[in-house]
Amino acid sequence: QVQVAESGGGLVQAGGSLRLACAASGSIFRSILIIKWYRQAPGKQRELVASITSGGTTNYADSVKGRYTISKDNVENTVYLQMNRLKPEDTAVYYCNAVTAGLVVWGQGTQVTVSS
């Protein structure tokens, strides 16, 4: 079964850091074209936060540029989202999304809460 699973969420004070992980089952990781991190705050639409392609090209939403870093570990089959200088408005459920040639897979999300 093809799966991705997020981990690393939690409660942190404003200005703090968290690192999220998106682990993909080994059978699909090599065929993934792009992995994206989305987030959804209560009452708001899901928004794209960051992405990384199989070739390592990264993109970020303007709201997180300079604070978030996306990276991947091809040995661990994992994509990371390092989040620094967190703000209360970063509070949301963060979702990992993996796209292959014929499949789009979503994780179940991990909660990030930033207190002021």
C-alpha positions as CSV (number, residue, x, y, z in Angstrom):
1,Q,0.0,0.0,0.0
2,V,1.3,3.4,-0.9
3,Q,1.5,5.7,2.0
4,V,3.1,8.9,3.3
5,A,3.0,9.8,7.0
6,E,3.7,13.0,8.8
7,S,5.3,13.5,12.2
8,G,7.0,16.1,14.2
9,G,4.1,18.5,15.0
10,G,3.5,19.9,18.4
11,L,3.1,23.0,20.6
12,V,5.8,25.6,20.5
13,Q,6.2,29.2,21.6
14,A,6.4,32.0,19.1
15,G,10.0,32.4,17.8
16,G,10.6,28.7,18.3
17,S,11.3,25.9,15.8
18,L,9.9,22.5,14.8
19,R,10.9,20.0,12.2
20,L,8.3,18.0,10.4
21,A,8.9,14.8,8.6
22,C,7.1,13.1,5.8
23,A,8.0,9.5,5.4
24,A,7.1,7.7,2.2
25,S,6.9,4.0,1.7
26,G,10.0,2.8,-0.1
27,S,8.3,1.5,-3.1
28,I,7.1,4.9,-4.2
29,F,9.8,7.2,-3.0
30,R,11.9,6.6,-6.0
31,S,9.0,7.4,-8.3
32,I,7.9,10.6,-6.6
33,L,8.0,13.6,-8.9
34,I,7.3,16.2,-6.2
35,I,6.5,16.4,-2.5
36,K,4.5,19.3,-1.2
37,W,3.7,20.5,2.3
38,Y,0.3,22.1,2.7
39,R,-1.3,23.6,5.8
40,Q,-4.8,24.3,6.8
41,A,-5.8,26.6,9.7
42,P,-9.3,26.4,11.2
43,G,-11.8,28.1,9.0
44,K,-9.3,28.7,6.2
45,Q,-8.5,27.0,2.9
46,R,-5.6,24.6,2.6
47,E,-2.6,26.4,1.3
48,L,0.7,25.3,-0.3
49,V,3.6,26.0,2.0
50,A,6.6,24.4,0.3
51,S,7.6,21.8,-2.3
52,I,10.6,19.9,-3.5
53,T,11.0,18.0,-6.7
54,S,12.9,14.8,-7.3
55,G,15.7,16.9,-8.7
56,G,15.9,19.0,-5.5
57,T,14.2,22.2,-6.8
58,T,12.4,23.9,-3.9
59,N,9.7,26.5,-3.8
60,Y,8.1,28.3,-0.9
61,A,5.1,30.4,-0.1
62,D,5.9,34.1,0.5
63,S,4.6,33.8,4.0
64,V,7.3,31.3,5.0
65,K,10.3,32.3,2.8
66,G,13.4,32.7,4.9
67,R,11.9,30.8,7.8
68,Y,11.1,27.4,6.4
69,T,13.4,25.0,4.7
70,I,12.3,21.8,2.8
71,S,14.8,19.1,2.2
72,K,14.9,15.4,1.4
73,D,16.8,12.3,2.5
74,N,16.8,9.7,-0.3
75,V,18.3,7.1,2.1
76,E,15.6,7.5,4.7
77,N,12.8,8.1,2.1
78,T,11.8,11.2,4.0
79,V,11.2,14.8,3.3
80,Y,11.7,17.3,6.1
81,L,10.2,20.8,6.7
82,Q,12.4,22.8,9.1
83,M,10.3,25.6,10.5
84,N,12.1,28.4,12.3
85,R,11.0,31.7,13.8
86,L,7.5,30.4,14.1
87,K,4.5,32.7,14.5
88,P,1.0,32.2,15.9
89,E,-0.3,32.5,12.3
90,D,1.7,29.4,11.4
91,T,-0.7,27.4,13.6
92,A,-2.4,24.8,11.4
93,V,-2.6,21.1,10.5
94,Y,0.3,20.4,8.1
95,Y,-0.2,17.8,5.4
96,C,2.3,16.0,3.2
97,N,1.4,15.4,-0.4
98,A,3.4,13.1,-2.8
99,V,2.8,13.1,-6.6
100,T,4.0,10.3,-8.9
101,A,3.3,9.8,-12.5
102,G,0.0,8.1,-11.8
103,L,-0.8,8.8,-8.2
104,V,-1.4,11.5,-5.6
105,V,-1.0,10.5,-2.0
106,W,-1.9,12.5,1.1
107,G,-0.9,12.0,4.7
108,Q,-3.2,12.4,7.6
109,G,-1.6,15.6,8.8
110,T,0.2,16.7,11.9
111,Q,-0.9,19.6,14.2
112,V,1.4,22.5,14.7
113,T,0.4,25.0,17.4
114,V,2.3,28.2,18.0
115,S,1.5,30.1,21.1
116,S,2.0,33.8,21.5
